[in-house]
């Protein structure tokens, strides 16, 4: 905590380093917020509570998948079926969030953005994709990632 206080402009002698009154007021407000946040986090930790409902689940389990970037998971793609372009003039990217199990199969898939006319084609295709098993610390784990499918004419 002392390092954080010093970083924000407060030293051990309790004197402020130069700067305008406005910046000193901002810094002191930031310090108060930091102190309130850290004290509430410490009290929650000491009481054994947590702000996350998933905290009791093991990281990498079905309830708490490891988040991995879409680029990394694209390198682990084994089987990919390109989507059929639907009968529409729409084009663009459909972005989806996927949960991939320990065997590399997509077990949950939701479209989060993209043209409505293209979403079902993207979802239908991506559901059939398979990935290499993702290994973390010697164990295969569930993964949450994003998948983007581009549609262009």
N, C-alpha and C positions, 0 to 999 in steps of 0.2 A: 504494500500500500504506500510506503514512503516513496518508492520509485515513481509511482503514478502521480503522487502529489508534486514531486519535484519536476516531473515531466510537464505538468500543466502550469509551471511557473512559480511554485511555492517551494522555498528551500527550508532547511532545518532551522534557520534563524527566524522563521516566520516573517520574512520581509518579501515583498513583491519585487520582481525584476521589472525594469522599465516598461513603458508602454502607456497607452492612453487610459483614462479612467473607464472608458467604455469597454476596452479589452480586458481590463482588470475585473470589471463587473461580470462580464461574460465568463471569464475564467473561474471566478468564485462561484457563479451559478452552476457551472459545469462540475466543479468540485463537490458542491452540495449534492447534486444529482448522483454523482459517482459514489459518494459516501452512503447515500440512502439506498442505492441499488445494491452495493456490496454488503451492507448490513442486513438487508432483507434476504439476500441470497445466503448469507451465513446463518441466519436464524432458521431459514427453511431447511438448510443442510443439517443443522444440529438437531432439528426436530424430526429428521428422517423423512421429510416430505420433499417433493420435487414438483416443478412446474410442468413437467412432461408426463403425460399418462403412459408413454411407452418406456419410461426409464427402467421399469422392472424387467422388460424383455431383453433378451440377449442380442447384442448387435449382430446383424447378419441372419437373424431368424425371420420367419415369415411375418411376424408382428413388427419387426424393426429392421428392414432391409438396409444394407449399406448403400449410400448414394455414390454413384459412379457416373462420370460425365458421358455424354452421348458419343463423344469422339473415341474414348477408350473402349466403350462397348461396341462401337462400329468395327473396331479391330478384332473383336471376339466373335463376330457374326459368322456362323457356319452355313446356314441355309437362308437364302433371301429370295422371296418371290415378289417381283415387281407388281404394283397394283395395276388393275385395268382402269384406263381413263374413262370415267363416267360420261354419259351423253350430256355434256354441259359446256358452256363457254368459260366457265370459271377456271382460274389457274392460281397458283400460289403454293405456299407451304402449309402442311398440316403438321402440327407439333403435338406429340402424344407423350404421356407419362406411362412407363411400363414397370411392372414388378416381374423380375425374372427369378425363377426358382433355382434350387441347387443343381438341377439337371440341365439348366439352360433353356427351359421352356417359359414362354410368357404366360403368367398366370393371371395377370390383371393388366388391362390396357384402357386408357381413357384419352380421348382427344381433348386438348386444352386450348388450342387455337387453330385457326385456318378456316377457309371457306366451308360453309355447311354442306354444300353440294359435293365436296370432295372427301369429307370426313369418313363416311361409311366405307368408301373404297379403300382408303388408307388403313382403317381399322381391320377390315376383312383380310387384307394382304399381310399386314404386320403380325397378326395373330398366329400366322403359320411360320414365322421366322424362328430359328433356333440359334442359340449361342453356345460358345464353349463355357464350361463350368467356370465360375469366378472363384478363385482361391485367394483367401486372405489368411495369413499366418498358418498355413498348412491345412486349412479347413475350407470346404466349399460353402458359400454363403448365398443368401438371397440378395438381390440387387435391385435398386430403384434407379431408373435412368430416363432420359428423354430420347425420343426418336423423332426425327424430322423427315417427312416424305415430301419431295418437291413434285409439283405437277405443272408442266408447261406445254404449250402447243407450239 
